[in-house]
Amino acid sequence: MPASAARFAGPRVSGPRVSEPRVSGPGESRPVATAPRASVPEARGPVEAEGRGGPGRRGGPLTARPAVTELRLSAFAGHRSAVHPLGPVTLFAGPSGSGKSTTLRAYEALARLGAGDPLDEVFPDAADCVPERARPDAQGRRGFRIGCTVDGPEGPVHLDLAVQAEPRLRIVGERLTGRGRTLLATALRDPGRSTVQAAWHTAGTTPVTRAPLPDGLLGTALLPLRVAGKTQGQLEVLAAAEQVVIGLRSAFACDPRPERMRAPVPPGEGRLRRGCGNLAEVLHRTHTDCPRRHHRLATVAGAGCVGPVTGVGVQELPEGTVRAVLERGGRPATPLGRLGDGELRYLALALTLLTGPGVLEMDRIAEVPDAMQSLTLLADDLDRGLDGRQVGELLRLATGIAADGHIRVAGTVGERAAGEARRTPGVTVVDLSG
């Protein structure tokens, strides 16, 4: 191991011993404390020696668009040492209680942290994320560990977090690694302060830069504001951090709620919300701004809704609101409010797949061209209320759109839909039944 990597492991702790995560360089095993360890495991992710432009993490080609290709739940709720590869369309299946929704929740939590959301907003019930059998240490500390890999132009970059949930919520260890090098490592040095000690790769006259970072925000997301980018090492750190942030932020959690989608709504900017209650407003916009995608939605609607469908229209009502309708050719149009729950969920999910960040209520990365972003749709209970025909149509739509790299899907389904997914080329089914 190079000397610079060893120095990056961080200084030894002086003063009172505290039970905190270990932050060491690749191949090292140098604890920073000798007191009994807290039930907050260290943030230690995989470290691989791969050069820029080399093969992908599992031997495949790299993608130009940063995307999350692996989710790690080292110790999170009911998950222990779980590593899940994520393909363009990945569905988690298993019986109730197997941890499907928890898995997707971990992904969304990482996405929100990457967008700069505070830790306490991302985990308002953090104690529920601690593994049930995790025992507190002498200071009453317990926590959990999650992480991910983001592939992109910089190769696979790994992010791993150790979060203390009790007695106070805080990030106590963060590790960013790429190309066989530790790029960022943080550790809680003084439990009395609301900061962690961070060390990031510099590779100039000073091999490592150390500074405090807040313990309630993701350090990786703060690096572009803290690293000058003057040395090759700093540029390497910035590129890796930005790849992870772009990959994480490019996610939209969609949970269509039919009960919110039936009433007419006022026209507005037309950005689809998580619950899709403003579906008619969005269709009012896409009807004019995205005619080709809107026409394709009509085709998809015909495949998943009862009766003939010749188009998806929008009616402007006298009170200034709009409502969406299914056009039936020579027959009267059907307001979406008259459709069944499954049909409404089907239409909302299809619309999400057919649009992009500009039509979804999400934090757009304006400084990155759309061609360099890959949107990931997060859909818990994707098959809720859908019949087999609708599930099949959605999966075929998802795999077809995912083929060009602009859209990815991570969702959860029941066993019935999982059977259909296993028969659909291009869909990865992860069975959590144990």
BAKOLSE-715564 format. One record per residue (C-alpha): residue in one letter; x, y, z; residue number from 1. Coordinates in Angstrom, 3 decimals. Layout:
+----+----------+----------+----------+-----+
! aa !       c1 !       c2 !       c3 !   i !
+----+----------+----------+----------+-----+
!  a !        X !        Y !        Z ! NUM !
...
+----+----------+----------+----------+-----+
end
This chain:
+----+----------+----------+----------+-----+
! aa !       c1 !       c2 !       c3 !   i !
+----+----------+----------+----------+-----+
!  m !    0.000 !    0.000 !    0.000 !   1 !
!  p !    1.405 !    3.446 !   -0.887 !   2 !
!  a !    2.536 !    5.631 !    1.974 !   3 !
!  s !    0.013 !    8.272 !    1.015 !   4 !
!  a !   -2.804 !    5.760 !    1.402 !   5 !
!  a !   -1.533 !    4.816 !    4.835 !   6 !
!  r !   -1.361 !    8.455 !    5.904 !   7 !
!  f !   -4.897 !    8.915 !    4.643 !   8 !
!  a !   -6.089 !    6.474 !    7.262 !   9 !
!  g !   -6.276 !    9.419 !    9.641 !  10 !
!  p !   -4.475 !   10.233 !   12.863 !  11 !
!  r !   -4.658 !    8.091 !   15.923 !  12 !
!  v !   -7.088 !    9.278 !   18.537 !  13 !
!  s !   -5.572 !   11.006 !   21.529 !  14 !
!  g !   -7.279 !   11.736 !   24.785 !  15 !
!  p !  -10.272 !    9.727 !   26.087 !  16 !
!  r !  -10.956 !    6.493 !   24.257 !  17 !
!  v !  -14.241 !    6.373 !   22.432 !  18 !
!  s !  -15.990 !    3.496 !   20.680 !  19 !
!  e !  -16.347 !    4.739 !   17.133 !  20 !
!  p !  -16.059 !    3.466 !   13.560 !  21 !
!  r !  -12.659 !    2.584 !   12.224 !  22 !
!  v !  -11.486 !    4.558 !    9.226 !  23 !
!  s !   -8.409 !    2.969 !    7.694 !  24 !
!  g !   -6.771 !    2.707 !    4.333 !  25 !
!  p !   -7.137 !   -0.264 !    1.977 !  26 !
!  g !   -5.837 !   -3.432 !    3.563 !  27 !
!  e !   -5.257 !   -1.814 !    6.953 !  28 !
!  s !   -6.708 !   -2.894 !   10.236 !  29 !
!  r !   -5.845 !    0.001 !   12.507 !  30 !
!  p !   -8.580 !    0.811 !   15.022 !  31 !
!  v !   -8.726 !    4.324 !   16.325 !  32 !
!  a !  -10.059 !    3.160 !   19.671 !  33 !
!  t !   -9.559 !    0.181 !   21.955 !  34 !
!  a !  -12.650 !    0.530 !   24.130 !  35 !
!  p !  -15.597 !   -1.826 !   23.476 !  36 !
!  r !  -17.038 !   -1.003 !   20.071 !  37 !
!  a !  -20.459 !    0.552 !   19.728 !  38 !
!  s !  -23.131 !   -1.224 !   17.731 !  39 !
!  v !  -22.454 !    1.251 !   14.954 !  40 !
!  p !  -20.313 !   -0.809 !   12.558 !  41 !
!  e !  -17.509 !    0.883 !   10.674 !  42 !
!  a !  -18.064 !    2.383 !    7.254 !  43 !
!  r !  -15.825 !    0.143 !    5.195 !  44 !
!  g !  -16.791 !   -0.411 !    1.598 !  45 !
!  p !  -15.192 !   -2.499 !   -1.112 !  46 !
!  v !  -11.957 !   -1.125 !   -2.492 !  47 !
!  e !  -10.889 !   -2.211 !   -5.974 !  48 !
!  a !   -7.889 !   -1.265 !   -8.059 !  49 !
!  e !   -9.299 !   -0.299 !  -11.424 !  50 !
!  g !   -7.968 !    2.370 !  -13.729 !  51 !
!  r !   -9.917 !    5.112 !  -15.398 !  52 !
!  g !  -11.750 !    3.703 !  -18.386 !  53 !
!  g !  -11.136 !    0.117 !  -17.251 !  54 !
!  p !  -13.753 !   -2.589 !  -17.001 !  55 !
!  g !  -16.872 !   -2.087 !  -14.926 !  56 !
!  r !  -17.252 !   -3.420 !  -11.434 !  57 !
!  r !  -18.693 !   -6.748 !  -12.560 !  58 !
!  g !  -16.650 !   -6.929 !  -15.735 !  59 !
!  g !  -19.090 !   -5.048 !  -17.959 !  60 !
!  p !  -18.548 !   -1.816 !  -19.873 !  61 !
!  l !  -18.742 !    1.492 !  -18.071 !  62 !
!  t !  -21.667 !    3.783 !  -18.655 !  63 !
!  a !  -21.240 !    7.447 !  -19.485 !  64 !
!  r !  -24.227 !    8.257 !  -17.286 !  65 !
!  p !  -23.628 !    7.816 !  -13.544 !  66 !
!  a !  -25.966 !    5.174 !  -12.151 !  67 !
!  v !  -26.286 !    3.226 !   -8.909 !  68 !
!  t !  -25.319 !   -0.344 !   -9.774 !  69 !
!  e !  -25.083 !   -1.893 !   -6.310 !  70 !
!  l !  -26.864 !   -1.402 !   -2.995 !  71 !
!  r !  -25.292 !   -2.610 !    0.249 !  72 !
!  l !  -27.253 !   -3.080 !    3.468 !  73 !
!  s !  -24.481 !   -4.148 !    5.797 !  74 !
!  a !  -26.617 !   -3.671 !    8.906 !  75 !
!  f !  -29.972 !   -2.029 !    8.251 !  76 !
!  a !  -33.263 !   -3.009 !    9.914 !  77 !
!  g !  -33.695 !   -6.720 !    9.131 !  78 !
!  h !  -30.826 !   -6.863 !    6.630 !  79 !
!  r !  -27.324 !   -8.097 !    7.431 !  80 !
!  s !  -24.419 !   -8.226 !    4.954 !  81 !
!  a !  -26.825 !   -7.841 !    2.024 !  82 !
!  v !  -25.301 !   -6.893 !   -1.334 !  83 !
!  h !  -27.693 !   -6.361 !   -4.246 !  84 !
!  p !  -26.516 !   -5.655 !   -7.803 !  85 !
!  l !  -28.882 !   -3.312 !   -9.639 !  86 !
!  g !  -29.517 !   -3.658 !  -13.348 !  87 !
!  p !  -31.482 !   -1.341 !  -15.644 !  88 !
!  v !  -34.742 !   -2.854 !  -14.304 !  89 !
!  t !  -34.469 !   -4.515 !  -10.875 !  90 !
!  l !  -37.393 !   -5.780 !   -8.825 !  91 !
!  f !  -37.188 !   -7.044 !   -5.251 !  92 !
!  a !  -39.549 !   -9.901 !   -4.468 !  93 !
!  g !  -40.363 !  -11.972 !   -1.431 !  94 !
!  p !  -43.076 !  -12.591 !    1.164 !  95 !
!  s !  -44.381 !   -9.935 !    3.516 !  96 !
!  g !  -41.731 !   -9.072 !    6.071 !  97 !
!  s !  -38.800 !  -10.092 !    3.872 !  98 !
!  g !  -37.533 !   -6.516 !    3.660 !  99 !
!  k !  -38.547 !   -5.444 !    0.159 ! 100 !
!  s !  -39.740 !   -1.971 !    1.131 ! 101 !
!  t !  -36.846 !   -1.536 !    3.557 ! 102 !
!  t !  -34.393 !   -2.183 !    0.732 ! 103 !
!  l !  -35.972 !    0.485 !   -1.430 ! 104 !
!  r !  -36.106 !    2.841 !    1.540 ! 105 !
!  a !  -32.333 !    2.560 !    1.932 ! 106 !
!  y !  -31.881 !    3.518 !   -1.722 ! 107 !
!  e !  -34.145 !    6.539 !   -1.376 ! 108 !
!  a !  -32.357 !    7.581 !    1.827 ! 109 !
!  l !  -29.005 !    7.573 !    0.036 ! 110 !
!  a !  -30.555 !    9.529 !   -2.828 ! 111 !
!  r !  -31.857 !   12.194 !   -0.463 ! 112 !
!  l !  -28.538 !   12.447 !    1.371 ! 113 !
!  g !  -26.824 !   12.852 !   -1.985 ! 114 !
!  a !  -29.181 !   15.739 !   -2.722 ! 115 !
!  g !  -28.076 !   17.465 !    0.484 ! 116 !
!  d !  -31.061 !   16.662 !    2.725 ! 117 !
!  p !  -30.251 !   16.706 !    6.465 ! 118 !
!  l !  -29.868 !   13.350 !    8.170 ! 119 !
!  d !  -32.719 !   13.953 !   10.621 ! 120 !
!  e !  -35.142 !   14.616 !    7.751 ! 121 !
!  v !  -34.052 !   11.517 !    5.873 ! 122 !
!  f !  -34.315 !    9.281 !    8.965 ! 123 !
!  p !  -37.039 !   10.747 !   11.224 ! 124 !
!  d !  -37.447 !    7.286 !   12.797 ! 125 !
!  a !  -33.804 !    6.232 !   12.718 ! 126 !
!  a !  -34.158 !    3.811 !   15.646 ! 127 !
!  d !  -36.340 !    1.583 !   13.445 ! 128 !
!  c !  -33.411 !    1.212 !   11.033 ! 129 !
!  v !  -31.129 !   -0.304 !   13.666 ! 130 !
!  p !  -30.914 !   -4.114 !   13.458 ! 131 !
!  e !  -33.119 !   -5.585 !   16.135 ! 132 !
!  r !  -30.335 !   -7.596 !   17.745 ! 133 !
!  a !  -27.863 !   -4.701 !   17.847 ! 134 !
!  r !  -26.934 !   -4.094 !   21.458 ! 135 !
!  p !  -25.912 !   -0.647 !   22.730 ! 136 !
!  d !  -22.398 !   -0.098 !   24.002 ! 137 !
!  a !  -21.515 !    1.397 !   27.383 ! 138 !
!  q !  -22.447 !    4.868 !   26.100 ! 139 !
!  g !  -25.828 !    3.617 !   24.837 ! 140 !
!  r !  -24.864 !    3.937 !   21.155 ! 141 !
!  r !  -26.477 !    1.908 !   18.387 ! 142 !
!  g !  -26.651 !    2.433 !   14.646 ! 143 !
!  f !  -26.777 !    1.028 !   11.137 ! 144 !
!  r !  -24.700 !    0.807 !    7.938 ! 145 !
!  i !  -25.676 !    1.275 !    4.302 ! 146 !
!  g !  -23.785 !    1.921 !    1.091 ! 147 !
!  c !  -23.854 !    1.828 !   -2.675 ! 148 !
!  t !  -21.712 !    1.737 !   -5.801 ! 149 !
!  v !  -22.144 !    4.306 !   -8.560 ! 150 !
!  d !  -20.706 !    3.428 !  -11.976 ! 151 !
!  g !  -19.838 !    6.086 !  -14.514 ! 152 !
!  p !  -16.955 !    7.764 !  -16.336 ! 153 !
!  e !  -14.737 !    7.451 !  -13.222 ! 154 !
!  g !  -15.324 !    3.717 !  -12.990 ! 155 !
!  p !  -17.078 !    2.166 !   -9.978 ! 156 !
!  v !  -17.050 !    4.487 !   -6.966 ! 157 !
!  h !  -18.134 !    3.106 !   -3.595 ! 158 !
!  l !  -19.874 !    5.053 !   -0.836 ! 159 !
!  d !  -20.399 !    3.534 !    2.621 ! 160 !
!  l !  -21.943 !    5.123 !    5.696 ! 161 !
!  a !  -22.045 !    4.279 !    9.383 ! 162 !
!  v !  -24.917 !    6.104 !   11.092 ! 163 !
!  q !  -25.397 !    6.399 !   14.820 ! 164 !
!  a !  -29.103 !    6.367 !   15.628 ! 165 !
!  e !  -28.929 !    6.417 !   19.436 ! 166 !
!  p !  -28.509 !    8.350 !   21.635 ! 167 !
!  r !  -28.175 !   11.067 !   18.977 ! 168 !
!  l !  -28.575 !   10.742 !   15.232 ! 169 !
!  r !  -25.360 !   11.467 !   13.348 ! 170 !
!  i !  -23.098 !   10.154 !   10.589 ! 171 !
!  v !  -20.094 !    8.742 !   12.471 ! 172 !
!  g !  -18.228 !    7.219 !    9.536 ! 173 !
!  e !  -18.198 !    7.799 !    5.793 ! 174 !
!  r !  -15.948 !    6.237 !    3.209 ! 175 !
!  l !  -15.618 !    7.077 !   -0.489 ! 176 !
!  t !  -13.354 !    4.793 !   -2.514 ! 177 !
!  g !  -12.514 !    4.422 !   -6.164 ! 178 !
!  r !   -9.773 !    3.001 !   -8.359 ! 179 !
!  g !   -8.202 !    1.243 !   -5.395 ! 180 !
!  r !   -7.843 !    4.432 !   -3.374 ! 181 !
!  t !   -9.579 !    5.877 !   -0.332 ! 182 !
!  l !  -10.742 !    9.289 !   -1.512 ! 183 !
!  l !  -12.629 !   10.425 !    1.579 ! 184 !
!  a !  -12.850 !    9.045 !    5.096 ! 185 !
!  t !  -14.586 !   10.532 !    8.094 ! 186 !
!  a !  -14.742 !    9.482 !   11.729 ! 187 !
!  l !  -16.225 !   10.768 !   14.951 ! 188 !
!  r !  -13.273 !   11.971 !   17.029 ! 189 !
!  d !  -15.041 !   13.960 !   19.723 ! 190 !
!  p !  -18.568 !   12.803 !   20.677 ! 191 !
!  g !  -19.167 !   16.198 !   22.291 ! 192 !
!  r !  -18.938 !   18.031 !   18.971 ! 193 !
!  s !  -21.447 !   18.033 !   16.103 ! 194 !
!  t !  -18.681 !   17.411 !   13.559 ! 195 !
!  v !  -16.668 !   14.505 !   12.237 ! 196 !
!  q !  -13.008 !   14.608 !   11.260 ! 197 !
!  a !  -12.703 !   14.265 !    7.478 ! 198 !
!  a !   -9.625 !   13.429 !    5.425 ! 199 !
!  w !   -9.567 !   13.514 !    1.647 ! 200 !
!  h !   -6.989 !   12.646 !   -0.959 ! 201 !
!  t !   -4.895 !   15.561 !   -2.239 ! 202 !
!  a !   -1.739 !   14.029 !   -3.807 ! 203 !
!  g !    0.108 !   17.356 !   -3.918 ! 204 !
!  t !    2.756 !   18.636 !   -1.565 ! 205 !
!  t !    0.235 !   17.735 !    1.147 ! 206 !
!  p !   -0.956 !   14.157 !    0.388 ! 207 !
!  v !   -4.056 !   14.451 !    2.566 ! 208 !
!  t !   -6.273 !   17.347 !    3.615 ! 209 !
!  r !   -8.057 !   17.146 !    6.958 ! 210 !
!  a !  -10.924 !   19.303 !    8.142 ! 211 !
!  p !  -14.112 !   18.988 !   10.200 ! 212 !
!  l !  -17.423 !   18.352 !    8.451 ! 213 !
!  p !  -20.938 !   18.455 !    9.939 ! 214 !
!  d !  -22.175 !   15.096 !   11.214 ! 215 !
!  g !  -25.701 !   15.629 !    9.887 ! 216 !
!  l !  -24.902 !   15.922 !    6.169 ! 217 !
!  l !  -23.312 !   13.606 !    3.618 ! 218 !
!  g !  -19.655 !   14.555 !    3.356 ! 219 !
!  t !  -19.396 !   13.372 !   -0.249 ! 220 !
!  a !  -22.048 !   15.903 !   -1.268 ! 221 !
!  l !  -20.076 !   18.671 !    0.460 ! 222 !
!  l !  -16.756 !   17.931 !   -1.237 ! 223 !
!  p !  -17.421 !   20.061 !   -4.353 ! 224 !
!  l !  -17.739 !   23.027 !   -1.969 ! 225 !
!  r !  -14.627 !   22.172 !    0.044 ! 226 !
!  v !  -12.080 !   20.845 !   -2.464 ! 227 !
!  a !  -10.187 !   23.397 !   -4.534 ! 228 !
!  g !   -9.434 !   21.109 !   -7.467 ! 229 !
!  k !   -5.863 !   22.376 !   -7.899 ! 230 !
!  t !   -3.995 !   19.057 !   -7.815 ! 231 !
!  q !   -4.535 !   15.852 !   -9.751 ! 232 !
!  g !   -5.557 !   14.152 !   -6.509 ! 233 !
!  q !   -8.144 !   16.816 !   -5.750 ! 234 !
!  l !   -9.537 !   16.535 !   -9.271 ! 235 !
!  e !   -9.822 !   12.785 !   -8.783 ! 236 !
!  v !  -11.737 !   13.270 !   -5.534 ! 237 !
!  l !  -14.050 !   15.855 !   -7.097 ! 238 !
!  a !  -14.805 !   13.685 !  -10.124 ! 239 !
!  a !  -15.635 !   10.677 !   -7.958 ! 240 !
!  a !  -17.782 !   12.698 !   -5.540 ! 241 !
!  e !  -19.682 !   14.389 !   -8.356 ! 242 !
!  q !  -20.314 !   11.032 !  -10.030 ! 243 !
!  v !  -21.806 !    9.646 !   -6.818 ! 244 !
!  v !  -23.922 !   12.737 !   -6.212 ! 245 !
!  i !  -25.273 !   12.740 !   -9.779 ! 246 !
!  g !  -26.034 !    9.026 !   -9.638 ! 247 !
!  l !  -27.850 !    9.330 !   -6.317 ! 248 !
!  r !  -29.760 !   12.533 !   -7.037 ! 249 !
!  s !  -31.117 !   11.196 !  -10.326 ! 250 !
!  a !  -33.905 !    9.282 !   -8.584 ! 251 !
!  f !  -37.661 !    9.801 !   -8.395 ! 252 !
!  a !  -39.831 !    7.891 !   -5.924 ! 253 !
!  c !  -43.258 !    7.320 !   -7.467 ! 254 !
!  d !  -46.168 !    6.059 !   -5.360 ! 255 !
!  p !  -49.415 !    6.689 !   -7.284 ! 256 !
!  r !  -52.412 !    7.208 !   -5.005 ! 257 !
!  p !  -55.624 !    6.712 !   -7.006 ! 258 !
!  e !  -57.746 !    8.452 !   -4.363 ! 259 !
!  r !  -55.843 !   11.672 !   -5.068 ! 260 !
!  m !  -55.987 !   11.357 !   -8.846 ! 261 !
!  r !  -59.720 !   11.440 !   -9.534 ! 262 !
!  a !  -60.685 !   15.064 !   -8.939 ! 263 !
!  p !  -60.040 !   17.881 !  -11.448 ! 264 !
!  v !  -57.025 !   20.046 !  -10.581 ! 265 !
!  p !  -55.913 !   23.597 !  -11.387 ! 266 !
!  p !  -53.429 !   23.855 !  -14.263 ! 267 !
!  g !  -49.889 !   24.655 !  -13.192 ! 268 !
!  e !  -46.263 !   24.049 !  -14.094 ! 269 !
!  g !  -47.060 !   20.403 !  -14.764 ! 270 !
!  r !  -44.467 !   18.533 !  -12.700 ! 271 !
!  l !  -45.674 !   15.155 !  -11.511 ! 272 !
!  r !  -45.698 !   14.720 !   -7.738 ! 273 !
!  r !  -44.804 !   11.556 !   -5.890 ! 274 !
!  g !  -48.426 !   10.605 !   -5.236 ! 275 !
!  c !  -49.474 !   11.608 !   -8.797 ! 276 !
!  g !  -52.461 !   13.577 !   -7.485 ! 277 !
!  n !  -51.818 !   16.197 !  -10.175 ! 278 !
!  l !  -51.839 !   13.703 !  -13.053 ! 279 !
!  a !  -54.382 !   15.749 !  -15.039 ! 280 !
!  e !  -52.232 !   18.876 !  -14.675 ! 281 !
!  v !  -49.194 !   17.009 !  -16.041 ! 282 !
!  l !  -51.165 !   15.570 !  -18.945 ! 283 !
!  h !  -52.378 !   19.093 !  -19.711 ! 284 !
!  r !  -48.729 !   20.054 !  -20.131 ! 285 !
!  t !  -47.482 !   16.982 !  -22.015 ! 286 !
!  h !  -50.406 !   17.200 !  -24.440 ! 287 !
!  t !  -48.832 !   20.430 !  -25.745 ! 288 !
!  d !  -45.135 !   20.225 !  -24.840 ! 289 !
!  c !  -44.457 !   16.526 !  -25.460 ! 290 !
!  p !  -46.880 !   15.415 !  -28.207 ! 291 !
!  r !  -44.851 !   12.369 !  -29.241 ! 292 !
!  r !  -44.590 !   11.010 !  -25.684 ! 293 !
!  h !  -48.220 !   11.912 !  -25.073 ! 294 !
!  h !  -49.254 !    9.930 !  -28.136 ! 295 !
!  r !  -47.189 !    6.994 !  -26.930 ! 296 !
!  l !  -48.938 !    7.159 !  -23.566 ! 297 !
!  a !  -52.250 !    6.804 !  -25.376 ! 298 !
!  t !  -50.950 !    3.614 !  -27.009 ! 299 !
!  v !  -49.793 !    2.272 !  -23.648 ! 300 !
!  a !  -53.153 !    3.224 !  -22.082 ! 301 !
!  g !  -54.965 !    1.195 !  -24.693 ! 302 !
!  a !  -52.930 !   -1.864 !  -23.731 ! 303 !
!  g !  -53.703 !   -1.598 !  -20.015 ! 304 !
!  c !  -57.175 !   -0.068 !  -19.701 ! 305 !
!  v !  -60.568 !   -1.650 !  -20.294 ! 306 !
!  g !  -62.264 !   -0.854 !  -23.584 ! 307 !
!  p !  -60.974 !    0.856 !  -26.710 ! 308 !
!  v !  -58.639 !    3.819 !  -26.179 ! 309 !
!  t !  -57.850 !    6.152 !  -29.067 ! 310 !
!  g !  -56.184 !    8.902 !  -27.051 ! 311 !
!  v !  -55.581 !   10.554 !  -23.693 ! 312 !
!  g !  -57.191 !   13.976 !  -23.644 ! 313 !
!  v !  -57.553 !   16.878 !  -21.235 ! 314 !
!  q !  -60.708 !   18.902 !  -20.729 ! 315 !
!  e !  -60.667 !   22.470 !  -19.409 ! 316 !
!  l !  -63.623 !   22.929 !  -17.070 ! 317 !
!  p !  -65.594 !   26.172 !  -16.490 ! 318 !
!  e !  -64.292 !   26.596 !  -12.938 ! 319 !
!  g !  -60.732 !   26.872 !  -14.252 ! 320 !
!  t !  -59.620 !   23.321 !  -13.511 ! 321 !
!  v !  -58.622 !   20.515 !  -15.849 ! 322 !
!  r !  -59.441 !   16.853 !  -15.917 ! 323 !
!  a !  -57.963 !   14.033 !  -17.958 ! 324 !
!  v !  -60.048 !   11.667 !  -20.031 ! 325 !
!  l !  -59.606 !    8.539 !  -22.099 ! 326 !
!  e !  -60.834 !    9.157 !  -25.618 ! 327 !
!  r !  -62.886 !    6.269 !  -26.988 ! 328 !
!  g !  -63.183 !    7.040 !  -30.694 ! 329 !
!  g !  -66.838 !    7.464 !  -31.536 ! 330 !
!  r !  -67.901 !    6.784 !  -27.951 ! 331 !
!  p !  -68.077 !    9.353 !  -25.116 ! 332 !
!  a !  -64.767 !   10.040 !  -23.391 ! 333 !
!  t !  -64.199 !    8.508 !  -19.960 ! 334 !
!  p !  -62.951 !   10.845 !  -17.214 ! 335 !
!  l !  -59.975 !    9.338 !  -15.392 ! 336 !
!  g !  -61.977 !    9.711 !  -12.193 ! 337 !
!  r !  -64.172 !    6.846 !  -13.379 ! 338 !
!  l !  -61.292 !    4.436 !  -13.867 ! 339 !
!  g !  -60.386 !    1.716 !  -11.418 ! 340 !
!  d !  -57.496 !    2.037 !   -8.983 ! 341 !
!  g !  -55.342 !   -0.330 !  -10.997 ! 342 !
!  e !  -55.926 !    1.572 !  -14.224 ! 343 !
!  l !  -54.997 !    4.869 !  -12.567 ! 344 !
!  r !  -51.816 !    3.448 !  -11.062 ! 345 !
!  y !  -50.940 !    1.880 !  -14.386 ! 346 !
!  l !  -51.338 !    5.199 !  -16.235 ! 347 !
!  a !  -49.326 !    7.131 !  -13.643 ! 348 !
!  l !  -46.425 !    4.669 !  -13.701 ! 349 !
!  a !  -46.449 !    4.589 !  -17.506 ! 350 !
!  l !  -46.375 !    8.392 !  -17.647 ! 351 !
!  t !  -43.403 !    8.444 !  -15.267 ! 352 !
!  l !  -41.506 !    6.028 !  -17.500 ! 353 !
!  l !  -42.285 !    8.047 !  -20.613 ! 354 !
!  t !  -41.205 !   11.424 !  -19.225 ! 355 !
!  g !  -37.996 !   12.715 !  -17.657 ! 356 !
!  p !  -36.702 !   14.954 !  -14.863 ! 357 !
!  g !  -38.251 !   18.048 !  -16.449 ! 358 !
!  v !  -41.759 !   16.620 !  -16.018 ! 359 !
!  l !  -41.213 !   15.123 !  -12.564 ! 360 !
!  e !  -41.208 !   17.029 !   -9.281 ! 361 !
!  m !  -37.603 !   16.274 !   -8.413 ! 362 !
!  d !  -34.380 !   18.122 !   -7.815 ! 363 !
!  r !  -33.013 !   18.586 !  -11.320 ! 364 !
!  i !  -29.256 !   18.759 !  -11.809 ! 365 !
!  a !  -29.292 !   21.783 !  -14.083 ! 366 !
!  e !  -25.522 !   21.985 !  -14.435 ! 367 !
!  v !  -25.344 !   18.455 !  -15.924 ! 368 !
!  p !  -26.731 !   17.889 !  -19.455 ! 369 !
!  d !  -29.731 !   15.552 !  -19.595 ! 370 !
!  a !  -27.762 !   13.282 !  -21.944 ! 371 !
!  m !  -25.332 !   12.605 !  -19.068 ! 372 !
!  q !  -28.040 !   11.709 !  -16.538 ! 373 !
!  s !  -29.840 !    8.428 !  -15.989 ! 374 !
!  l !  -33.127 !    8.773 !  -14.097 ! 375 !
!  t !  -33.976 !    5.940 !  -11.699 ! 376 !
!  l !  -37.639 !    5.370 !  -10.935 ! 377 !
!  l !  -38.191 !    3.995 !   -7.418 ! 378 !
!  a !  -41.527 !    2.182 !   -7.202 ! 379 !
!  d !  -42.461 !    0.394 !   -3.996 ! 380 !
!  d !  -45.353 !   -2.063 !   -4.497 ! 381 !
!  l !  -45.149 !   -1.462 !   -8.227 ! 382 !
!  d !  -47.795 !   -4.135 !   -8.873 ! 383 !
!  r !  -50.294 !   -2.927 !   -6.236 ! 384 !
!  g !  -53.779 !   -3.032 !   -7.724 ! 385 !
!  l !  -52.512 !   -4.139 !  -11.150 ! 386 !
!  d !  -53.562 !   -7.274 !  -12.987 ! 387 !
!  g !  -51.148 !   -9.545 !  -14.810 ! 388 !
!  r !  -51.724 !   -7.875 !  -18.165 ! 389 !
!  q !  -50.926 !   -4.415 !  -16.777 ! 390 !
!  v !  -47.805 !   -5.672 !  -14.995 ! 391 !
!  g !  -46.585 !   -7.283 !  -18.201 ! 392 !
!  e !  -47.164 !   -4.124 !  -20.253 ! 393 !
!  l !  -45.363 !   -1.953 !  -17.690 ! 394 !
!  l !  -42.383 !   -4.293 !  -17.560 ! 395 !
!  r !  -42.074 !   -4.387 !  -21.335 ! 396 !
!  l !  -42.324 !   -0.599 !  -21.433 ! 397 !
!  a !  -39.691 !   -0.283 !  -18.696 ! 398 !
!  t !  -37.173 !   -2.625 !  -20.329 ! 399 !
!  g !  -37.673 !   -0.995 !  -23.723 ! 400 !
!  i !  -37.039 !    2.489 !  -22.360 ! 401 !
!  a !  -34.199 !    1.341 !  -20.095 ! 402 !
!  a !  -32.346 !   -0.068 !  -23.105 ! 403 !
!  d !  -31.083 !    3.385 !  -24.118 ! 404 !
!  g !  -29.665 !    4.087 !  -20.631 ! 405 !
!  h !  -31.768 !    7.143 !  -19.806 ! 406 !
!  i !  -34.238 !    5.399 !  -17.464 ! 407 !
!  r !  -33.638 !    2.761 !  -14.793 ! 408 !
!  v !  -36.177 !    1.128 !  -12.481 ! 409 !
!  a !  -35.831 !   -0.238 !   -8.951 ! 410 !
!  g !  -39.040 !   -1.513 !   -7.412 ! 411 !
!  t !  -40.724 !   -4.107 !   -5.257 ! 412 !
!  v !  -43.388 !   -6.607 !   -6.304 ! 413 !
!  g !  -45.367 !   -9.489 !   -4.904 ! 414 !
!  e !  -44.728 !  -13.073 !   -5.888 ! 415 !
!  r !  -47.366 !  -13.103 !   -8.616 ! 416 !
!  a !  -45.813 !  -10.156 !  -10.428 ! 417 !
!  a !  -42.349 !  -11.580 !   -9.765 ! 418 !
!  g !  -43.293 !  -14.608 !  -11.865 ! 419 !
!  e !  -44.194 !  -12.332 !  -14.772 ! 420 !
!  a !  -40.976 !  -10.376 !  -14.235 ! 421 !
!  r !  -38.858 !  -13.530 !  -14.364 ! 422 !
!  r !  -40.330 !  -14.256 !  -17.783 ! 423 !
!  t !  -39.588 !  -10.759 !  -19.073 ! 424 !
!  p !  -36.186 !  -10.371 !  -20.757 ! 425 !
!  g !  -34.175 !   -7.503 !  -19.306 ! 426 !
!  v !  -35.694 !   -7.656 !  -15.789 ! 427 !
!  t !  -33.581 !   -8.659 !  -12.789 ! 428 !
!  v !  -35.565 !  -10.200 !   -9.923 ! 429 !
!  v !  -33.902 !  -10.258 !   -6.498 ! 430 !
!  d !  -35.555 !  -12.814 !   -4.223 ! 431 !
!  l !  -35.439 !  -11.759 !   -0.564 ! 432 !
!  s !  -37.272 !  -14.800 !    0.744 ! 433 !
!  g !  -33.989 !  -16.140 !    2.125 ! 434 !
+----+----------+----------+----------+-----+
end
